[in-house]
Amino acid sequence: MARSDWQPTPEQQIFIENYSKYIEAGTAALFAGAGLSRSAGFVDWRGLLKGIARELGLDIAQEQDLVAVAQYFLNAKRNRNRLNEAIIEEFDKNATLTANHYLLARLPIRSIWTTNYDRLIEHAFGNAGRAVDVKMTENDFALWHRGDTVLYKMHGDVKQPNFAVLTKDDYEKYERSHPIFLEHLRMDLVTKHFLFVGFSFTDPNLEQIFSRVRVFLTENGPQHFAIMRDPRSRNKTDRRHMALWIEDLKRFNIETVLVSDYGDIEKLLEAISRFVHRSTVFVSGSSREFSAGATEGNIPFLELARAIGSGLISGGYNLVSGFGVGLGEQVVLGALRAMYSINVDRERVVIRPFPTALVEGPEQQKLNTQTRYDLISRAGTVIFLGGSQIDEQGNLQPSRGVLEEFEIAKRMKRFLIPVGATGDAAARIWKDVSDNFGTFYPKSNKRLRKQFDLLGNPTLSVPELTAAILALVRIAAAVRQE
C-alpha cells in the first residue's frame, strides 16, 4: 500500500515491535477506556454526568472527582434510577464502529478488559467473524462460551445498568462485589503484557484500577504500555502533572507511549497490524475466463496459482483466501497440498468465501466490500493475479472486485505484489505501482525493484514467476520489521 507521511518516533517503533511480538507469543492483553468509544459518538465520564451535575447545581467542567459527583446524586435521590437512565440514554444507541475497533478485532489478542458500558467491542468482533466470550457479571464466570477472545466488562454493561460501577459506593465495595473479576485481572497482570488505550491521566477508572492491583504491578513484572496524548499539547500545569505521573507509572513497569494527537492511535494500531500479519498473505484475483495473452492458456495460470499457494505454506507463510471464482480454489489447493505434505498447522490457511446472491445488488456489493476489508486486514501482503469479469455486453473486462481490493490494500498500507504478467486487473495494478514506485516501496531497495520488474515479464515460466513472487514476499516480511 502507498506509504503515508506519518512515521513512528523511535520510541513508538520500539513499542510497535515489542507489543506485536507479545501478540504473536499469545501473551498480549488490552485494557480499553472511554476514549476508545468517544470517537464513535459515545460520551466520556464528563459527558455522561453532565446532566446529573446540572441537577445538583454543579458545573461538570469544574469538577475533578467525577466518581463523587455520581455519589452525590445517589445521596440526594436515594435511588439509582436517574443514573441508570443516563447510562441507557448515552450508551444504548447505534454507533458507527471506528477504525480502531476494526483493527483491534482482527488482532489475535485473547484477553480484553474494559470499563466501558457500550457494546462496540462485541460488534466489532462480530463483524470480523470472531466469537467473543463476554464476562459482565460474576455469574458469567461459571459459564463457558466458545470464543476467540474473552472480554471482561468489569464495570458492567448498558443492558444491566443497575449493576454498573459508577458511584463511590460501587468502587468502595468492588472487592467484595466483584472478587472473581479482580482475581482474573490480577492473574492477567502477572502473566500478560497489557496495552492501556482510551484512558487519560485524569481518568478516574484508571486510578481506581491501579489502586486495586497496585501490589501486582511491579518493576519485575511483565512489561505494560499505556498510550497517552503528548503533554506538550496541554497547559503548563497539566504537562507537569502528567510528566510526574508518567514517571510514577514506571514503578509498575508501565511504559507510556506518547502520541501528538488521538488520531495517531489508529496509525499505531495499523502499524501493529502490519507487523503481526507480516507473514500472512492474501491472494487477490478471480477470472470468468482466463487471459490467454499473458499466461498462454488456462493450464499455466492454474499452475501458477497452485504454485503460489504451495510456495507460501512451504516457505513458512500463512494464506488468507476469499476463494475467488476460478482462481482462489487453485491457490488454496496448492496450499493444502503443501500442508499435508509437510504436516503443518491447518490454521495457517484461513478461508472466508464471498457470500453470493443470485442477483448482485447494492446490498450484495456492500457485503462484498465488507468481506474484502476483513480478508485484507488479516494479511500484511497482497498478491494480485489476473482478475477479469464478463460485463453486461458479454465483454471481458478487468475485475471490479480485484481493483477494489487494490484500493483497500492501499488504504490499509499493505505490501502490494501485482503480477502484471497474468494480465487483466493485475496488469493495470502493476503499471500503476510501477509508474509510482517510490510511493509504494522504499526507493533505495534495488533488489525489490528488480524482483518487481520481473512480475511484468510475460515470457517467464511458472517456476520463474513463482520464484520472483516469493522473493518479494520475503522482502515484504523483512521490510515490516525494519
C-alpha positions as CSV (number, residue, x, y, z in Angstrom):
1,M,0.0,0.0,0.0
2,A,1.0,3.6,-0.5
3,R,3.2,4.9,2.2
4,S,1.9,7.8,4.3
5,D,3.7,10.8,5.6
6,W,3.3,9.6,9.2
7,Q,6.3,7.8,10.6
8,P,6.5,6.4,14.2
9,T,9.0,8.0,16.5
10,P,11.9,5.8,17.6
11,E,10.1,5.2,20.9
12,Q,6.8,4.3,19.1
13,Q,8.6,1.9,16.8
14,I,10.1,0.1,19.8
15,F,6.6,-0.2,21.3
16,I,5.1,-1.4,18.0
17,E,7.7,-4.2,17.7
18,N,7.6,-5.3,21.3
19,Y,3.8,-5.3,21.7
20,S,3.5,-7.1,18.3
21,K,5.8,-9.8,19.5
22,Y,3.8,-10.2,22.7
23,I,0.7,-10.6,20.5
24,E,2.5,-13.3,18.4
25,A,3.5,-15.1,21.6
26,G,0.0,-15.1,22.9
27,T,0.8,-13.0,25.9
28,A,-0.7,-9.7,25.0
29,A,-3.8,-8.2,26.7
30,L,-5.7,-5.0,26.1
31,F,-7.5,-2.6,28.5
32,A,-9.9,-0.2,26.8
33,G,-11.1,3.0,28.4
34,A,-13.8,5.5,27.4
35,G,-11.6,7.2,24.9
36,L,-11.8,4.2,22.6
37,S,-15.5,4.7,22.3
38,R,-15.6,8.5,22.2
39,S,-14.8,8.8,18.5
40,A,-17.7,6.5,17.8
41,G,-20.1,9.1,19.2
42,F,-20.3,8.0,22.9
43,V,-19.6,10.2,25.8
44,D,-16.8,10.1,28.4
45,W,-17.3,10.5,32.1
46,R,-17.9,14.2,31.9
47,G,-20.4,13.8,29.1
48,L,-22.2,11.0,31.0
49,L,-22.5,13.1,34.2
50,K,-23.1,16.5,32.6
51,G,-26.9,16.4,33.2
52,I,-26.5,14.8,36.6
53,A,-24.2,17.6,37.7
54,R,-26.5,20.2,36.4
55,E,-29.3,18.8,38.5
56,L,-27.1,19.1,41.6
57,G,-26.3,22.7,40.7
58,L,-22.7,21.9,39.7
59,D,-20.7,22.7,36.6
60,I,-19.2,19.4,35.4
61,A,-16.3,21.3,33.7
62,Q,-15.1,22.4,37.1
63,E,-15.4,19.0,38.8
64,Q,-12.3,16.9,39.3
65,D,-13.7,14.0,41.3
66,L,-16.3,12.6,38.9
67,V,-17.0,9.5,41.0
68,A,-18.0,11.8,43.8
69,V,-20.5,13.6,41.5
70,A,-22.3,10.3,40.9
71,Q,-22.3,9.6,44.6
72,Y,-23.6,13.0,45.5
73,F,-26.6,12.4,43.1
74,L,-27.3,9.0,44.7
75,N,-27.1,10.5,48.1
76,A,-29.6,13.2,47.1
77,K,-32.1,10.9,45.3
78,R,-31.7,7.8,47.3
79,N,-32.0,5.6,44.3
80,R,-30.1,4.9,41.0
81,N,-33.0,5.3,38.6
82,R,-31.7,8.6,37.1
83,L,-28.1,7.3,36.9
84,N,-29.3,4.1,35.2
85,E,-31.3,6.3,32.7
86,A,-28.2,8.3,31.9
87,I,-26.3,5.1,31.1
88,I,-29.1,3.8,28.9
89,E,-29.6,7.2,27.1
90,E,-25.9,7.6,26.3
91,F,-24.8,4.0,25.5
92,D,-27.9,2.1,24.3
93,K,-27.9,3.6,20.8
94,N,-26.5,2.8,17.4
95,A,-22.9,4.0,16.8
96,T,-20.5,3.6,13.9
97,L,-17.6,1.4,14.7
98,T,-14.3,3.2,14.4
99,A,-11.2,2.1,12.5
100,N,-9.6,1.4,15.9
101,H,-12.3,-1.1,16.8
102,Y,-11.9,-2.8,13.4
103,L,-8.2,-3.1,13.8
104,L,-8.4,-4.4,17.4
105,A,-11.0,-7.0,16.5
106,R,-8.6,-8.5,13.9
107,L,-5.6,-8.8,16.2
108,P,-5.1,-12.2,17.8
109,I,-5.4,-10.8,21.4
110,R,-7.1,-13.3,23.6
111,S,-7.8,-11.2,26.7
112,I,-9.6,-7.8,26.6
113,W,-10.6,-5.7,29.6
114,T,-12.8,-2.7,29.6
115,T,-14.6,-0.3,31.9
116,N,-16.9,0.8,29.1
117,Y,-20.6,0.1,29.2
118,D,-21.2,0.1,25.4
119,R,-21.1,-2.9,23.1
120,L,-18.8,-1.6,20.4
121,I,-16.1,-4.3,21.0
122,E,-18.6,-7.1,20.8
123,H,-20.0,-5.6,17.5
124,A,-16.5,-5.2,16.1
125,F,-15.7,-8.9,16.8
126,G,-19.0,-10.0,15.2
127,N,-18.2,-8.0,12.0
128,A,-14.7,-9.7,12.0
129,G,-16.3,-13.1,12.2
130,R,-14.7,-13.8,15.6
131,A,-16.5,-15.1,18.6
132,V,-16.1,-13.3,21.9
133,D,-16.9,-14.7,25.4
134,V,-18.3,-11.8,27.4
135,K,-18.0,-11.6,31.2
136,M,-20.2,-8.8,32.5
137,T,-21.2,-10.3,35.9
138,E,-19.7,-12.6,38.4
139,N,-22.2,-15.3,37.4
140,D,-20.7,-15.3,33.8
141,F,-17.6,-16.9,35.1
142,A,-19.5,-20.1,35.8
143,L,-20.5,-20.4,32.1
144,W,-18.2,-21.3,29.3
145,H,-18.7,-19.9,25.8
146,R,-16.6,-20.6,22.8
147,G,-14.7,-17.5,21.9
148,D,-11.6,-16.3,20.1
149,T,-11.2,-13.7,22.9
150,V,-12.5,-13.2,26.4
151,L,-14.0,-9.7,27.0
152,Y,-14.1,-8.7,30.7
153,K,-16.6,-5.8,31.2
154,M,-15.5,-5.2,34.8
155,H,-17.8,-2.2,35.3
156,G,-20.9,-3.7,33.8
157,D,-22.9,-3.3,30.6
158,V,-25.6,-0.9,29.3
159,K,-28.1,-3.8,29.2
160,Q,-27.8,-4.2,33.0
161,P,-27.3,-0.6,34.2
162,N,-28.4,-1.4,37.8
163,F,-25.2,-3.3,38.2
164,A,-22.9,-0.8,36.6
165,V,-20.0,0.5,38.6
166,L,-20.4,4.3,38.8
167,T,-20.7,5.7,42.3
168,K,-18.2,5.8,45.2
169,D,-20.2,3.1,46.9
170,D,-19.7,0.9,43.8
171,Y,-16.0,1.5,43.8
172,E,-15.5,1.0,47.5
173,K,-17.5,-2.3,47.5
174,Y,-15.9,-3.6,44.4
175,E,-13.5,-6.0,46.1
176,R,-16.5,-7.7,47.9
177,S,-18.9,-7.5,45.0
178,H,-16.6,-8.5,42.2
179,P,-13.9,-10.8,43.6
180,I,-13.7,-13.1,40.6
181,F,-13.1,-10.1,38.3
182,L,-10.3,-8.9,40.4
183,E,-8.7,-12.4,40.7
184,H,-8.7,-12.8,36.9
185,L,-7.3,-9.3,36.4
186,R,-4.5,-9.9,38.9
187,M,-3.7,-13.2,37.1
188,D,-3.6,-11.4,33.7
189,L,-1.4,-8.6,35.0
190,V,1.3,-11.0,36.2
191,T,1.2,-13.3,33.1
192,K,0.4,-10.9,30.2
193,H,1.6,-7.7,28.7
194,F,-1.2,-5.1,28.8
195,L,-1.8,-2.2,26.5
196,F,-4.0,0.6,28.1
197,V,-5.8,2.6,25.4
198,G,-8.5,5.1,25.6
199,F,-7.5,6.5,29.0
200,S,-6.3,9.9,30.1
201,F,-4.1,10.6,33.1
202,T,-7.1,12.2,34.8
203,D,-9.4,9.2,34.2
204,P,-10.9,8.1,37.5
205,N,-11.3,4.5,36.2
206,L,-7.6,4.1,35.7
207,E,-6.7,5.4,39.1
208,Q,-9.2,3.0,40.7
209,I,-7.9,0.1,38.8
210,F,-4.3,0.8,39.7
211,S,-5.3,1.2,43.4
212,R,-6.8,-2.3,43.5
213,V,-4.0,-4.1,41.8
214,R,-1.0,-1.9,42.7
215,V,0.7,-4.7,44.6
216,F,0.8,-6.8,41.4
217,L,2.2,-4.1,39.2
218,T,5.9,-4.2,40.0
219,E,9.2,-3.4,38.2
220,N,9.9,-7.1,38.0
221,G,6.6,-7.9,36.4
222,P,5.6,-8.1,32.7
223,Q,6.1,-5.0,30.6
224,H,2.9,-3.0,30.1
225,F,2.1,0.0,27.9
226,A,-0.2,3.0,28.0
227,I,-1.0,5.2,25.0
228,M,-1.4,8.8,26.1
229,R,-1.7,12.2,24.3
230,D,1.6,14.1,24.4
231,P,1.6,16.6,27.3
232,R,3.2,19.2,25.1
233,S,-0.3,20.0,23.8
234,R,-1.6,20.7,27.3
235,N,-1.2,23.7,29.6
236,K,1.9,24.1,31.8
237,T,0.3,22.7,34.9
238,D,-1.1,19.6,33.1
239,R,2.2,19.0,31.4
240,R,4.0,18.9,34.8
241,H,1.4,16.7,36.4
242,M,1.4,14.3,33.5
243,A,5.3,14.1,33.4
244,L,5.3,13.2,37.1
245,W,2.5,10.7,36.5
246,I,4.4,9.1,33.6
247,E,7.5,8.7,35.8
248,D,5.4,7.2,38.6
249,L,3.9,4.6,36.2
250,K,7.4,3.2,35.6
251,R,7.4,1.9,39.1
252,F,4.8,-0.6,37.9
253,N,6.6,-1.4,34.6
254,I,4.1,0.6,32.6
255,E,5.8,2.4,29.7
256,T,3.9,5.4,28.4
257,V,3.7,5.7,24.6
258,L,3.0,9.4,23.7
259,V,1.1,10.5,20.7
260,S,0.7,14.1,19.5
261,D,-2.9,13.5,18.5
262,Y,-5.6,10.9,19.3
263,G,-5.7,10.1,15.6
264,D,-2.2,8.7,15.9
265,I,-3.6,5.8,17.9
266,E,-5.1,4.4,14.7
267,K,-1.8,4.7,13.0
268,L,0.0,2.9,15.8
269,L,-2.6,0.1,15.6
270,E,-2.3,-0.1,11.9
271,A,1.5,-0.5,12.3
272,I,1.0,-3.2,14.8
273,S,-1.5,-5.0,12.5
274,R,1.0,-4.8,9.6
275,F,3.8,-6.2,11.9
276,V,1.7,-9.0,13.3
277,H,0.3,-10.0,9.9
278,R,3.6,-9.6,8.0
279,S,3.9,-13.4,7.4
280,T,0.3,-13.7,6.2
281,V,-0.6,-13.2,2.5
282,F,-3.9,-12.6,0.8
283,V,-4.1,-13.6,-2.9
284,S,-6.5,-11.4,-4.8
285,G,-7.8,-12.5,-8.2
286,S,-10.8,-14.1,-10.0
287,S,-11.5,-14.9,-13.5
288,R,-14.5,-15.9,-15.5
289,E,-12.3,-16.6,-18.4
290,F,-8.5,-16.9,-18.1
291,S,-6.5,-14.4,-20.0
292,A,-4.5,-16.1,-22.8
293,G,-2.1,-13.3,-23.7
294,A,0.0,-13.2,-20.5
295,T,-0.1,-16.8,-19.5
296,E,-0.7,-18.7,-22.7
297,G,-3.8,-20.5,-21.7
298,N,-5.6,-21.9,-18.7
299,I,-3.1,-24.5,-17.6
300,P,-0.1,-22.2,-16.8
301,F,-2.4,-19.8,-15.0
302,L,-3.8,-22.5,-12.8
303,E,-0.3,-24.0,-12.2
304,L,0.9,-20.6,-11.1
305,A,-2.0,-20.2,-8.6
306,R,-1.3,-23.6,-7.2
307,A,2.5,-23.0,-7.1
308,I,2.0,-19.7,-5.2
309,G,-0.3,-21.4,-2.6
310,S,2.2,-24.3,-2.2
311,G,5.2,-21.9,-2.1
312,L,3.7,-19.7,0.6
313,I,3.0,-22.6,3.0
314,S,6.3,-24.3,2.3
315,G,8.1,-21.0,2.9
316,G,6.6,-20.6,6.4
317,Y,3.9,-18.1,5.4
318,N,0.2,-18.1,6.1
319,L,-2.6,-17.8,3.5
320,V,-5.9,-15.9,3.6
321,S,-8.3,-16.5,0.7
322,G,-11.7,-15.4,-0.3
323,F,-12.0,-18.5,-2.6
324,G,-12.4,-16.2,-5.7
325,V,-14.0,-17.6,-8.8
326,G,-11.7,-19.7,-11.0
327,L,-8.6,-18.8,-9.0
328,G,-9.0,-18.8,-5.3
329,E,-9.7,-22.5,-5.1
330,Q,-6.5,-23.2,-7.0
331,V,-4.3,-21.2,-4.6
332,V,-6.0,-23.0,-1.7
333,L,-5.5,-26.4,-3.4
334,G,-1.8,-25.7,-3.7
335,A,-1.6,-24.6,-0.1
336,L,-3.5,-27.6,1.2
337,R,-1.2,-30.0,-0.8
338,A,1.8,-28.4,0.8
339,M,0.2,-28.5,4.3
340,Y,-0.4,-32.2,4.1
341,S,3.0,-33.0,2.6
342,I,4.9,-31.2,5.4
343,N,2.2,-31.7,8.2
344,V,1.8,-28.1,9.4
345,D,-0.9,-26.4,11.4
346,R,-4.2,-26.2,9.5
347,E,-4.8,-22.7,11.0
348,R,-2.2,-21.4,8.6
349,V,-4.8,-21.3,5.9
350,V,-7.8,-19.0,6.5
351,I,-10.7,-19.3,4.0
352,R,-13.5,-16.7,4.1
353,P,-15.6,-17.4,0.9
354,F,-17.5,-14.5,-0.5
355,P,-21.3,-14.8,0.2
356,T,-23.0,-14.8,-3.1
357,A,-26.5,-14.0,-4.3
358,L,-28.4,-14.9,-7.5
359,V,-28.6,-11.2,-8.4
360,E,-25.9,-8.8,-7.3
361,G,-27.5,-5.7,-6.0
362,P,-26.3,-2.8,-3.7
363,E,-26.6,-5.0,-0.5
364,Q,-24.5,-7.7,-2.1
365,Q,-21.9,-5.2,-3.2
366,K,-21.8,-3.8,0.3
367,L,-21.3,-7.2,1.8
368,N,-18.5,-8.0,-0.7
369,T,-16.7,-4.8,0.3
370,Q,-17.0,-5.7,3.9
371,T,-15.6,-9.1,3.2
372,R,-12.7,-7.6,1.3
373,Y,-11.8,-5.4,4.2
374,D,-12.0,-8.3,6.6
375,L,-9.7,-10.5,4.4
376,I,-7.1,-7.8,3.7
377,S,-7.0,-6.7,7.3
378,R,-5.8,-10.3,8.2
379,A,-2.8,-10.0,5.8
380,G,0.4,-8.0,5.6
381,T,1.0,-8.7,1.9
382,V,-1.5,-8.9,-1.0
383,I,-0.7,-10.7,-4.3
384,F,-2.7,-9.8,-7.4
385,L,-3.2,-12.3,-10.1
386,G,-5.3,-11.8,-13.3
387,G,-8.7,-10.5,-12.4
388,S,-11.3,-10.4,-15.1
389,Q,-15.1,-10.5,-15.4
390,I,-17.8,-10.5,-18.1
391,D,-19.7,-7.2,-18.4
392,E,-23.3,-6.7,-19.3
393,Q,-22.4,-6.7,-23.1
394,G,-20.6,-10.0,-22.8
395,N,-17.1,-8.4,-23.0
396,L,-14.1,-9.4,-20.8
397,Q,-13.1,-6.6,-18.5
398,P,-10.7,-6.1,-15.6
399,S,-12.5,-7.3,-12.4
400,R,-14.0,-4.5,-10.4
401,G,-13.6,-6.6,-7.2
402,V,-9.9,-7.0,-7.7
403,L,-9.5,-3.3,-8.4
404,E,-11.5,-2.6,-5.2
405,E,-9.2,-4.9,-3.3
406,F,-6.2,-2.9,-4.6
407,E,-7.7,0.4,-3.4
408,I,-8.5,-1.2,0.1
409,A,-5.0,-2.6,0.3
410,K,-3.5,0.8,-0.5
411,R,-5.6,2.5,2.2
412,M,-4.6,-0.2,4.7
413,K,-0.9,0.2,3.8
414,R,-0.4,-3.4,2.8
415,F,2.6,-4.6,0.8
416,L,1.5,-5.0,-2.8
417,I,2.7,-7.7,-5.2
418,P,0.8,-7.3,-8.5
419,V,1.7,-9.9,-11.1
420,G,1.4,-7.9,-14.3
421,A,2.3,-10.9,-16.4
422,T,-1.1,-12.5,-15.6
423,G,-2.9,-9.7,-17.4
424,D,-6.3,-8.1,-16.7
425,A,-6.7,-6.2,-13.4
426,A,-3.3,-7.3,-12.2
427,A,-1.6,-5.8,-15.2
428,R,-3.3,-2.5,-14.6
429,I,-2.3,-2.5,-11.0
430,W,1.3,-3.5,-11.8
431,K,1.6,-0.5,-14.2
432,D,0.1,1.9,-11.6
433,V,2.6,0.7,-9.0
434,S,5.5,0.7,-11.4
435,D,4.8,4.2,-12.5
436,N,4.6,5.4,-8.9
437,F,7.2,3.0,-7.4
438,G,8.6,5.4,-4.8
439,T,5.1,6.0,-3.4
440,F,4.6,2.3,-2.7
441,Y,8.0,1.0,-1.8
442,P,11.4,2.2,-0.5
443,K,13.2,3.7,-3.5
444,S,16.6,2.6,-2.2
445,N,15.8,-1.1,-2.3
446,K,17.3,-2.1,-5.7
447,R,16.6,-5.8,-5.1
448,L,12.9,-5.1,-4.6
449,R,12.8,-3.1,-7.8
450,K,14.5,-5.9,-9.8
451,Q,12.1,-8.5,-8.5
452,F,9.1,-6.3,-9.1
453,D,10.1,-5.7,-12.7
454,L,10.1,-9.4,-13.3
455,L,6.4,-9.6,-12.4
456,G,5.6,-7.8,-15.6
457,N,7.5,-10.1,-17.9
458,P,5.0,-12.4,-19.8
459,T,7.8,-14.6,-21.1
460,L,8.8,-16.0,-17.7
461,S,7.9,-19.6,-16.9
462,V,5.7,-20.5,-14.0
463,P,8.7,-21.5,-11.8
464,E,10.5,-18.3,-12.6
465,L,7.4,-16.2,-11.9
466,T,6.7,-18.0,-8.7
467,A,10.3,-17.5,-7.5
468,A,10.0,-13.8,-8.2
469,I,6.7,-13.5,-6.3
470,L,8.0,-15.5,-3.2
471,A,11.2,-13.3,-3.2
472,L,9.0,-10.3,-2.9
473,V,7.0,-11.9,-0.1
474,R,10.3,-12.5,1.8
475,I,11.3,-8.8,1.2
476,A,7.9,-7.7,2.4
477,A,8.2,-9.6,5.7
478,A,11.7,-8.1,6.2
479,V,10.5,-4.6,5.4
480,R,7.7,-4.9,8.0
481,Q,10.4,-5.5,10.7
482,E,12.6,-2.5,9.8
